[in-house]
Amino acid sequence: MNIVKKTMGHGDINVDVYSKVWDECYSQVLFLPSKNRFTRANAASKKDRIESAEQKLEVSFNSFIMIISFSSSSIEI
């Protein structure tokens, strides 16, 4: 957030406002794994949107598995 504040010349930015703007911007871009780049969501083909959604799901799933693995290894019996 400090990088954005410095780069854009903003004063203090409320975390809620920053999060809202970030979410709005992030919803308008897609990462295309096969092309290893981002593109505008409205310019992506159906195939590209599906591929991007699959990749997001895989990343989320792997993160969930890592959290579960870490949590279970931390529990003492």
Jmol script that loads the backbone (N, CA, C; Angstrom):
load data "model"
ATOM      1  N   MET A   1       0.827  -1.183   0.000  1.00  0.00           N
ATOM      2  CA  MET A   1       0.000   0.000   0.000  1.00  0.00           C
ATOM      3  C   MET A   1       0.875   1.251   0.000  1.00  0.00           C
ATOM      4  N   ASN A   2       2.002   1.211   0.691  1.00  0.00           N
ATOM      5  CA  ASN A   2       2.897   2.365   0.718  1.00  0.00           C
ATOM      6  C   ASN A   2       3.479   2.662  -0.656  1.00  0.00           C
ATOM      7  N   ILE A   3       3.725   1.615  -1.445  1.00  0.00           N
ATOM      8  CA  ILE A   3       4.238   1.813  -2.803  1.00  0.00           C
ATOM      9  C   ILE A   3       3.219   2.575  -3.639  1.00  0.00           C
ATOM     10  N   VAL A   4       1.957   2.191  -3.535  1.00  0.00           N
ATOM     11  CA  VAL A   4       0.895   2.878  -4.275  1.00  0.00           C
ATOM     12  C   VAL A   4       0.791   4.325  -3.809  1.00  0.00           C
ATOM     13  N   LYS A   5       0.826   4.521  -2.509  1.00  0.00           N
ATOM     14  CA  LYS A   5       0.711   5.875  -1.947  1.00  0.00           C
ATOM     15  C   LYS A   5       1.844   6.764  -2.459  1.00  0.00           C
ATOM     16  N   LYS A   6       3.061   6.245  -2.439  1.00  0.00           N
ATOM     17  CA  LYS A   6       4.218   7.024  -2.885  1.00  0.00           C
ATOM     18  C   LYS A   6       4.183   7.254  -4.397  1.00  0.00           C
ATOM     19  N   THR A   7       3.920   6.209  -5.151  1.00  0.00           N
ATOM     20  CA  THR A   7       3.926   6.302  -6.609  1.00  0.00           C
ATOM     21  C   THR A   7       2.838   7.231  -7.130  1.00  0.00           C
ATOM     22  N   MET A   8       1.662   7.131  -6.562  1.00  0.00           N
ATOM     23  CA  MET A   8       0.522   7.915  -7.045  1.00  0.00           C
ATOM     24  C   MET A   8       0.424   9.280  -6.370  1.00  0.00           C
ATOM     25  N   GLY A   9       1.276   9.539  -5.395  1.00  0.00           N
ATOM     26  CA  GLY A   9       1.267  10.826  -4.721  1.00  0.00           C
ATOM     27  C   GLY A   9       0.061  11.038  -3.824  1.00  0.00           C
ATOM     28  N   HIS A  10      -0.492   9.972  -3.291  1.00  0.00           N
ATOM     29  CA  HIS A  10      -1.642  10.061  -2.400  1.00  0.00           C
ATOM     30  C   HIS A  10      -1.196  10.360  -0.973  1.00  0.00           C
ATOM     31  N   GLY A  11      -2.116  10.898  -0.210  1.00  0.00           N
ATOM     32  CA  GLY A  11      -1.905  11.027   1.230  1.00  0.00           C
ATOM     33  C   GLY A  11      -2.239   9.692   1.867  1.00  0.00           C
ATOM     34  N   ASP A  12      -2.670   9.737   3.107  1.00  0.00           N
ATOM     35  CA  ASP A  12      -3.075   8.499   3.773  1.00  0.00           C
ATOM     36  C   ASP A  12      -4.286   7.903   3.084  1.00  0.00           C
ATOM     37  N   ILE A  13      -4.234   6.596   2.899  1.00  0.00           N
ATOM     38  CA  ILE A  13      -5.323   5.872   2.248  1.00  0.00           C
ATOM     39  C   ILE A  13      -5.936   4.929   3.269  1.00  0.00           C
ATOM     40  N   ASN A  14      -7.251   5.006   3.412  1.00  0.00           N
ATOM     41  CA  ASN A  14      -7.985   4.119   4.294  1.00  0.00           C
ATOM     42  C   ASN A  14      -7.864   2.696   3.750  1.00  0.00           C
ATOM     43  N   VAL A  15      -7.601   1.727   4.610  1.00  0.00           N
ATOM     44  CA  VAL A  15      -7.441   0.334   4.188  1.00  0.00           C
ATOM     45  C   VAL A  15      -8.698  -0.179   3.491  1.00  0.00           C
ATOM     46  N   ASP A  16      -9.876   0.207   3.973  1.00  0.00           N
ATOM     47  CA  ASP A  16     -11.120  -0.235   3.349  1.00  0.00           C
ATOM     48  C   ASP A  16     -11.250   0.305   1.931  1.00  0.00           C
ATOM     49  N   VAL A  17     -10.898   1.557   1.737  1.00  0.00           N
ATOM     50  CA  VAL A  17     -10.964   2.162   0.402  1.00  0.00           C
ATOM     51  C   VAL A  17      -9.946   1.499  -0.518  1.00  0.00           C
ATOM     52  N   TYR A  18      -8.734   1.315  -0.026  1.00  0.00           N
ATOM     53  CA  TYR A  18      -7.692   0.652  -0.812  1.00  0.00           C
ATOM     54  C   TYR A  18      -8.151  -0.741  -1.238  1.00  0.00           C
ATOM     55  N   SER A  19      -8.718  -1.501  -0.306  1.00  0.00           N
ATOM     56  CA  SER A  19      -9.183  -2.861  -0.599  1.00  0.00           C
ATOM     57  C   SER A  19     -10.296  -2.859  -1.637  1.00  0.00           C
ATOM     58  N   LYS A  20     -11.207  -1.918  -1.516  1.00  0.00           N
ATOM     59  CA  LYS A  20     -12.312  -1.832  -2.475  1.00  0.00           C
ATOM     60  C   LYS A  20     -11.788  -1.538  -3.882  1.00  0.00           C
ATOM     61  N   VAL A  21     -10.886  -0.570  -4.001  1.00  0.00           N
ATOM     62  CA  VAL A  21     -10.318  -0.227  -5.305  1.00  0.00           C
ATOM     63  C   VAL A  21      -9.510  -1.394  -5.857  1.00  0.00           C
ATOM     64  N   TRP A  22      -8.721  -2.050  -4.994  1.00  0.00           N
ATOM     65  CA  TRP A  22      -7.925  -3.201  -5.421  1.00  0.00           C
ATOM     66  C   TRP A  22      -8.841  -4.294  -5.961  1.00  0.00           C
ATOM     67  N   ASP A  23      -9.904  -4.616  -5.242  1.00  0.00           N
ATOM     68  CA  ASP A  23     -10.835  -5.661  -5.678  1.00  0.00           C
ATOM     69  C   ASP A  23     -11.486  -5.315  -7.011  1.00  0.00           C
ATOM     70  N   GLU A  24     -11.867  -4.040  -7.187  1.00  0.00           N
ATOM     71  CA  GLU A  24     -12.485  -3.618  -8.443  1.00  0.00           C
ATOM     72  C   GLU A  24     -11.496  -3.743  -9.605  1.00  0.00           C
ATOM     73  N   CYS A  25     -10.276  -3.324  -9.396  1.00  0.00           N
ATOM     74  CA  CYS A  25      -9.261  -3.424 -10.450  1.00  0.00           C
ATOM     75  C   CYS A  25      -8.931  -4.882 -10.745  1.00  0.00           C
ATOM     76  N   TYR A  26      -8.758  -5.668  -9.690  1.00  0.00           N
ATOM     77  CA  TYR A  26      -8.396  -7.074  -9.855  1.00  0.00           C
ATOM     78  C   TYR A  26      -9.491  -7.852 -10.591  1.00  0.00           C
ATOM     79  N   SER A  27     -10.747  -7.454 -10.404  1.00  0.00           N
ATOM     80  CA  SER A  27     -11.845  -8.147 -11.084  1.00  0.00           C
ATOM     81  C   SER A  27     -11.859  -7.857 -12.581  1.00  0.00           C
ATOM     82  N   GLN A  28     -11.130  -6.846 -13.017  1.00  0.00           N
ATOM     83  CA  GLN A  28     -11.119  -6.466 -14.421  1.00  0.00           C
ATOM     84  C   GLN A  28      -9.927  -7.029 -15.198  1.00  0.00           C
ATOM     85  N   VAL A  29      -9.088  -7.817 -14.526  1.00  0.00           N
ATOM     86  CA  VAL A  29      -7.949  -8.433 -15.197  1.00  0.00           C
ATOM     87  C   VAL A  29      -7.953  -9.939 -14.960  1.00  0.00           C
ATOM     88  N   LEU A  30      -7.385 -10.652 -15.899  1.00  0.00           N
ATOM     89  CA  LEU A  30      -7.245 -12.102 -15.786  1.00  0.00           C
ATOM     90  C   LEU A  30      -5.799 -12.477 -16.066  1.00  0.00           C
ATOM     91  N   PHE A  31      -5.302 -13.445 -15.328  1.00  0.00           N
ATOM     92  CA  PHE A  31      -3.999 -14.000 -15.647  1.00  0.00           C
ATOM     93  C   PHE A  31      -4.206 -15.175 -16.572  1.00  0.00           C
ATOM     94  N   LEU A  32      -3.482 -15.181 -17.684  1.00  0.00           N
ATOM     95  CA  LEU A  32      -3.576 -16.270 -18.651  1.00  0.00           C
ATOM     96  C   LEU A  32      -2.346 -17.160 -18.505  1.00  0.00           C
ATOM     97  N   PRO A  33      -2.488 -18.298 -17.825  1.00  0.00           N
ATOM     98  CA  PRO A  33      -1.332 -19.164 -17.565  1.00  0.00           C
ATOM     99  C   PRO A  33      -0.614 -19.621 -18.839  1.00  0.00           C
ATOM    100  N   SER A  34      -1.364 -19.915 -19.903  1.00  0.00           N
ATOM    101  CA  SER A  34      -0.734 -20.407 -21.130  1.00  0.00           C
ATOM    102  C   SER A  34       0.113 -19.340 -21.808  1.00  0.00           C
ATOM    103  N   LYS A  35      -0.206 -18.070 -21.573  1.00  0.00           N
ATOM    104  CA  LYS A  35       0.543 -16.965 -22.170  1.00  0.00           C
ATOM    105  C   LYS A  35       1.428 -16.263 -21.148  1.00  0.00           C
ATOM    106  N   ASN A  36       1.304 -16.681 -19.888  1.00  0.00           N
ATOM    107  CA  ASN A  36       2.082 -16.137 -18.779  1.00  0.00           C
ATOM    108  C   ASN A  36       2.001 -14.606 -18.723  1.00  0.00           C
ATOM    109  N   ARG A  37       0.780 -14.093 -18.846  1.00  0.00           N
ATOM    110  CA  ARG A  37       0.577 -12.645 -18.791  1.00  0.00           C
ATOM    111  C   ARG A  37      -0.838 -12.335 -18.334  1.00  0.00           C
ATOM    112  N   PHE A  38      -1.069 -11.068 -18.003  1.00  0.00           N
ATOM    113  CA  PHE A  38      -2.398 -10.593 -17.634  1.00  0.00           C
ATOM    114  C   PHE A  38      -3.056  -9.946 -18.844  1.00  0.00           C
ATOM    115  N   THR A  39      -4.389  -9.953 -18.860  1.00  0.00           N
ATOM    116  CA  THR A  39      -5.151  -9.278 -19.896  1.00  0.00           C
ATOM    117  C   THR A  39      -6.434  -8.737 -19.295  1.00  0.00           C
ATOM    118  N   ARG A  40      -7.092  -7.841 -20.015  1.00  0.00           N
ATOM    119  CA  ARG A  40      -8.386  -7.328 -19.548  1.00  0.00           C
ATOM    120  C   ARG A  40      -9.410  -8.449 -19.618  1.00  0.00           C
ATOM    121  N   ALA A  41     -10.215  -8.570 -18.587  1.00  0.00           N
ATOM    122  CA  ALA A  41     -11.208  -9.640 -18.516  1.00  0.00           C
ATOM    123  C   ALA A  41     -12.209  -9.546 -19.670  1.00  0.00           C
ATOM    124  N   ASN A  42     -12.599  -8.331 -20.045  1.00  0.00           N
ATOM    125  CA  ASN A  42     -13.594  -8.193 -21.107  1.00  0.00           C
ATOM    126  C   ASN A  42     -13.022  -8.479 -22.492  1.00  0.00           C
ATOM    127  N   ALA A  43     -11.696  -8.601 -22.614  1.00  0.00           N
ATOM    128  CA  ALA A  43     -11.077  -8.917 -23.899  1.00  0.00           C
ATOM    129  C   ALA A  43     -10.704 -10.396 -24.002  1.00  0.00           C
ATOM    130  N   ALA A  44     -10.903 -11.154 -22.941  1.00  0.00           N
ATOM    131  CA  ALA A  44     -10.516 -12.562 -22.915  1.00  0.00           C
ATOM    132  C   ALA A  44     -11.598 -13.433 -23.539  1.00  0.00           C
ATOM    133  N   SER A  45     -11.145 -14.485 -24.192  1.00  0.00           N
ATOM    134  CA  SER A  45     -12.087 -15.457 -24.760  1.00  0.00           C
ATOM    135  C   SER A  45     -12.660 -16.329 -23.646  1.00  0.00           C
ATOM    136  N   LYS A  46     -13.693 -17.060 -23.973  1.00  0.00           N
ATOM    137  CA  LYS A  46     -14.307 -17.963 -22.990  1.00  0.00           C
ATOM    138  C   LYS A  46     -13.272 -18.994 -22.521  1.00  0.00           C
ATOM    139  N   LYS A  47     -12.482 -19.498 -23.459  1.00  0.00           N
ATOM    140  CA  LYS A  47     -11.444 -20.475 -23.125  1.00  0.00           C
ATOM    141  C   LYS A  47     -10.436 -19.869 -22.145  1.00  0.00           C
ATOM    142  N   ASP A  48     -10.020 -18.619 -22.401  1.00  0.00           N
ATOM    143  CA  ASP A  48      -9.078 -17.941 -21.511  1.00  0.00           C
ATOM    144  C   ASP A  48      -9.666 -17.730 -20.123  1.00  0.00           C
ATOM    145  N   ARG A  49     -10.949 -17.358 -20.049  1.00  0.00           N
ATOM    146  CA  ARG A  49     -11.589 -17.149 -18.744  1.00  0.00           C
ATOM    147  C   ARG A  49     -11.668 -18.456 -17.969  1.00  0.00           C
ATOM    148  N   ILE A  50     -11.978 -19.548 -18.656  1.00  0.00           N
ATOM    149  CA  ILE A  50     -12.038 -20.858 -17.998  1.00  0.00           C
ATOM    150  C   ILE A  50     -10.659 -21.268 -17.500  1.00  0.00           C
ATOM    151  N   GLU A  51      -9.649 -21.093 -18.342  1.00  0.00           N
ATOM    152  CA  GLU A  51      -8.274 -21.432 -17.961  1.00  0.00           C
ATOM    153  C   GLU A  51      -7.830 -20.614 -16.742  1.00  0.00           C
ATOM    154  N   SER A  52      -8.172 -19.345 -16.725  1.00  0.00           N
ATOM    155  CA  SER A  52      -7.813 -18.483 -15.600  1.00  0.00           C
ATOM    156  C   SER A  52      -8.530 -18.936 -14.329  1.00  0.00           C
ATOM    157  N   ALA A  53      -9.806 -19.264 -14.449  1.00  0.00           N
ATOM    158  CA  ALA A  53     -10.571 -19.730 -13.289  1.00  0.00           C
ATOM    159  C   ALA A  53     -10.013 -21.045 -12.752  1.00  0.00           C
ATOM    160  N   GLU A  54      -9.620 -21.937 -13.647  1.00  0.00           N
ATOM    161  CA  GLU A  54      -9.021 -23.207 -13.226  1.00  0.00           C
ATOM    162  C   GLU A  54      -7.728 -22.969 -12.453  1.00  0.00           C
ATOM    163  N   GLN A  55      -6.923 -22.029 -12.933  1.00  0.00           N
ATOM    164  CA  GLN A  55      -5.662 -21.729 -12.276  1.00  0.00           C
ATOM    165  C   GLN A  55      -5.900 -21.107 -10.903  1.00  0.00           C
ATOM    166  N   LYS A  56      -6.875 -20.200 -10.796  1.00  0.00           N
ATOM    167  CA  LYS A  56      -7.207 -19.595  -9.498  1.00  0.00           C
ATOM    168  C   LYS A  56      -7.687 -20.662  -8.517  1.00  0.00           C
ATOM    169  N   LEU A  57      -8.511 -21.584  -9.004  1.00  0.00           N
ATOM    170  CA  LEU A  57      -9.009 -22.667  -8.157  1.00  0.00           C
ATOM    171  C   LEU A  57      -7.862 -23.553  -7.684  1.00  0.00           C
ATOM    172  N   GLU A  58      -6.944 -23.863  -8.569  1.00  0.00           N
ATOM    173  CA  GLU A  58      -5.807 -24.707  -8.203  1.00  0.00           C
ATOM    174  C   GLU A  58      -4.934 -24.018  -7.151  1.00  0.00           C
ATOM    175  N   VAL A  59      -4.673 -22.731  -7.323  1.00  0.00           N
ATOM    176  CA  VAL A  59      -3.874 -21.980  -6.351  1.00  0.00           C
ATOM    177  C   VAL A  59      -4.581 -21.947  -4.995  1.00  0.00           C
ATOM    178  N   SER A  60      -5.894 -21.694  -5.006  1.00  0.00           N
ATOM    179  CA  SER A  60      -6.657 -21.659  -3.759  1.00  0.00           C
ATOM    180  C   SER A  60      -6.640 -23.019  -3.069  1.00  0.00           C
ATOM    181  N   PHE A  61      -6.828 -24.071  -3.846  1.00  0.00           N
ATOM    182  CA  PHE A  61      -6.834 -25.423  -3.294  1.00  0.00           C
ATOM    183  C   PHE A  61      -5.481 -25.752  -2.667  1.00  0.00           C
ATOM    184  N   ASN A  62      -4.394 -25.445  -3.387  1.00  0.00           N
ATOM    185  CA  ASN A  62      -3.051 -25.729  -2.864  1.00  0.00           C
ATOM    186  C   ASN A  62      -2.768 -24.925  -1.602  1.00  0.00           C
ATOM    187  N   SER A  63      -3.238 -23.693  -1.547  1.00  0.00           N
ATOM    188  CA  SER A  63      -3.072 -22.879  -0.342  1.00  0.00           C
ATOM    189  C   SER A  63      -3.831 -23.495   0.828  1.00  0.00           C
ATOM    190  N   PHE A  64      -5.038 -23.961   0.560  1.00  0.00           N
ATOM    191  CA  PHE A  64      -5.853 -24.603   1.587  1.00  0.00           C
ATOM    192  C   PHE A  64      -5.151 -25.849   2.116  1.00  0.00           C
ATOM    193  N   ILE A  65      -4.615 -26.660   1.229  1.00  0.00           N
ATOM    194  CA  ILE A  65      -3.912 -27.888   1.631  1.00  0.00           C
ATOM    195  C   ILE A  65      -2.703 -27.550   2.488  1.00  0.00           C
ATOM    196  N   MET A  66      -1.964 -26.503   2.111  1.00  0.00           N
ATOM    197  CA  MET A  66      -0.792 -26.106   2.903  1.00  0.00           C
ATOM    198  C   MET A  66      -1.203 -25.646   4.292  1.00  0.00           C
ATOM    199  N   ILE A  67      -2.302 -24.908   4.388  1.00  0.00           N
ATOM    200  CA  ILE A  67      -2.787 -24.431   5.686  1.00  0.00           C
ATOM    201  C   ILE A  67      -3.196 -25.609   6.561  1.00  0.00           C
ATOM    202  N   ILE A  68      -3.932 -26.538   5.964  1.00  0.00           N
ATOM    203  CA  ILE A  68      -4.368 -27.729   6.705  1.00  0.00           C
ATOM    204  C   ILE A  68      -3.154 -28.544   7.157  1.00  0.00           C
ATOM    205  N   SER A  69      -2.185 -28.718   6.275  1.00  0.00           N
ATOM    206  CA  SER A  69      -0.983 -29.487   6.631  1.00  0.00           C
ATOM    207  C   SER A  69      -0.220 -28.820   7.759  1.00  0.00           C
ATOM    208  N   PHE A  70      -0.069 -27.502   7.672  1.00  0.00           N
ATOM    209  CA  PHE A  70       0.642 -26.763   8.712  1.00  0.00           C
ATOM    210  C   PHE A  70      -0.105 -26.844  10.034  1.00  0.00           C
ATOM    211  N   SER A  71      -1.415 -26.678   9.994  1.00  0.00           N
ATOM    212  CA  SER A  71      -2.220 -26.717  11.222  1.00  0.00           C
ATOM    213  C   SER A  71      -2.162 -28.080  11.882  1.00  0.00           C
ATOM    214  N   SER A  72      -2.261 -29.128  11.099  1.00  0.00           N
ATOM    215  CA  SER A  72      -2.249 -30.466  11.694  1.00  0.00           C
ATOM    216  C   SER A  72      -0.885 -30.847  12.220  1.00  0.00           C
ATOM    217  N   SER A  73       0.192 -30.317  11.628  1.00  0.00           N
ATOM    218  CA  SER A  73       1.530 -30.631  12.121  1.00  0.00           C
ATOM    219  C   SER A  73       1.853 -29.841  13.388  1.00  0.00           C
ATOM    220  N   SER A  74       1.097 -28.786  13.670  1.00  0.00           N
ATOM    221  CA  SER A  74       1.332 -27.959  14.835  1.00  0.00           C
ATOM    222  C   SER A  74       0.610 -28.479  16.079  1.00  0.00           C
ATOM    223  N   ILE A  75      -0.325 -29.389  15.880  1.00  0.00           N
ATOM    224  CA  ILE A  75      -1.138 -29.895  16.992  1.00  0.00           C
ATOM    225  C   ILE A  75      -0.370 -30.983  17.732  1.00  0.00           C
ATOM    226  N   GLU A  76      -0.269 -30.807  19.049  1.00  0.00           N
ATOM    227  CA  GLU A  76       0.392 -31.831  19.867  1.00  0.00           C
ATOM    228  C   GLU A  76      -0.657 -32.752  20.453  1.00  0.00           C
ATOM    229  N   ILE A  77      -0.390 -34.036  20.388  1.00  0.00           N
ATOM    230  CA  ILE A  77      -1.332 -35.019  20.924  1.00  0.00           C
ATOM    231  C   ILE A  77      -0.770 -35.622  22.170  1.00  0.00           C
TER     232      ILE A  77
END
end "model"
wireframe off; spacefill off
backbone 0.3
color backbone group
